[in-house]
Amino acid sequence: MTTIRPRRLRTTAAMRSLVRETRVSPAQLVLPVFVRDGLSEPSAIESMPGVVQHTLDSLRREAVRAARAGLGGLMLFGVPLDSDKDAAGSCGEEPGSILNRGLAAVRAEVGDALVVMADTCLDEFTSHGHCGVLDAKGRVDNDATLASYVRLAVSQADAGAQVVGPSGMMDGQVLAIRDALDEEGHEEVAILAYAAKYASALYGPFRDAVDVEIADGGDRRAYQQDWRNVREALEEIREDLAEGADMVMVKPALPYLDVLSRARAEVDVPLAAYHVSGEYAMVHAAAERGWIDGDAVALEQISAIKRAGADMVLTYFARHLAEVLQ
């Protein structure tokens, strides 16, 4: 009896493609993009090679390129003027905020050709860099923050967001946002909840991109998840779904493939994973030194995330990988 069946299914590229279990499609990729107020031209982000802070004009062009590449969506992050930031992050909810102008510009440019998502958080807009409003003792005030998230989400929906992404890990954020969106006539706007967002060391380049530094050397461990825990993440996912989340996310991706796999076994809603800035930057750093094939490693990593159970992946590699796959 022969025992070489697996090898017979690897003989040619066509054979390997025919029996491949996991596939990455551009339509399953979401590109995070940054739009910054006050720029006259795009500004490169040194710690994220190939990624820029966009002007409104360059953002429109990026949206067109993303749609033509067949990407599934864009996730927009806004970077306001420093002079507009305050302790409450109130500039984010203004109709004229840079993020809301960016959302409107993208929808006007590409319509429904891709899904336009908004990051629904305060850290880009606060003077202290935390994801919420602080109380008198300098701690994040959960309930006061919910009120701000509600106003922020409604303003994003008004601007054209098809998906809002509450990412601050506040208790009750999904329910509060869902109720407010429905009351304001935005029943069709979906919620992608950052349900399992860990207090990771992999966010450094992102904070460069959004020009955020937490005041007094603080951190977000009091409201983001401890990276040693998985049962807690599953409970957070259950709670967000019970509150009305349409999709849930695990962030970061690669160090948490076990969380993704456990979540996939438990829930039937669309499951997202965020391949974050540190994961992206490490691939580039090694590739620039000639230690790895950057494109091959990027595709291998995104395939691993899909294999673990993600339906969609947010990644800064999205448009480039779409070109590679095509």
C-alpha positions, 0 to 999 in steps of 0.5 A: 500500500502506497503512503505518498498521497500528500506528496502527490497533491503537491507536485505542481502549482496547479495541483497545490492550488486545487487542494489548498485549504486556506485562501486570501482574497483582496476582498477579505482585506481591510486597509487602515489609513490615516488622514491628518489635518493641516497637511499640504502633502502626504507625510511618510511615517518613518516606523511604518515604511510605505504608510503615510498620513494622508491629505484629503486629496491623497486619501481620495486617491488612496480610496480609488486605488483600494477599490480598484485593487478589490479590497474589502474596505478602508478603516479611517483614523483621523489625526487632528491639529494639536491645538484642537485636542482637549481633555475630552477629545471633543473635536472628534465628534465635530462634523468638520473634524478631520476624520469626519471630513475624510469619511465624507470624502471617501464615500463621495469618491468611491460610494459603495465600491468598498466598505468605509469604516471609522475608528470610534475612539478618543485617543487621537483627539485627547490631549492626554492620549487615553481612549476615554475621558478621565476622572479627577484621579486621572483614571478613565471614567467609563460612563462619561466615555460612553457618552462621548463614544455615542456622539462620536459614532453618530457623527461618523455615521452622519459623515458616511461611515458604513461601519463604526469600530469602537476600540476603547474597550469600555464596558457597555460601549456597543449597546450605547452606540447601537441604541444611539445609531438606531435613534438617529436613523442609522439602523443600517450602520454596522458595529465592528467591536474591538472585543478582544483588544490586548494591551500589547507592546506592538502598537508603537508605530501606530502611535507614531502614525496618529501622533499619540503619546500617553501623558505622564508615561501612562498605559492602557492596561486598566481597560485593554486586556491582559495579554496573558488571558484568553477566557476573559477575551471570550467573555468580552466577545460574548458581551459585545455580541449580546449588546448588538455587535455585528462583527467582532475583532481580535487585536493584535493578530499573530500572538493571539491566533489561539484567541482567534481559533477559540472565538471561531469555534464559539461564534458564527458572526463575521470575525476580524483580526487586526495585523497591527503596526508592530507586526507590519514594521517587523516584516519590513525591518527584516526584509530591508536587511535581506533576512526574509522575503517580505512579500512571502512572509506577509502573505504567510502571516495573513494566511495564518490569521485566516487559517485560525478563523478570521473572515477578514484581516485589517492590515497595512499590507492590504493593497500591496498584497492585493497586487501580489495576489493578482 
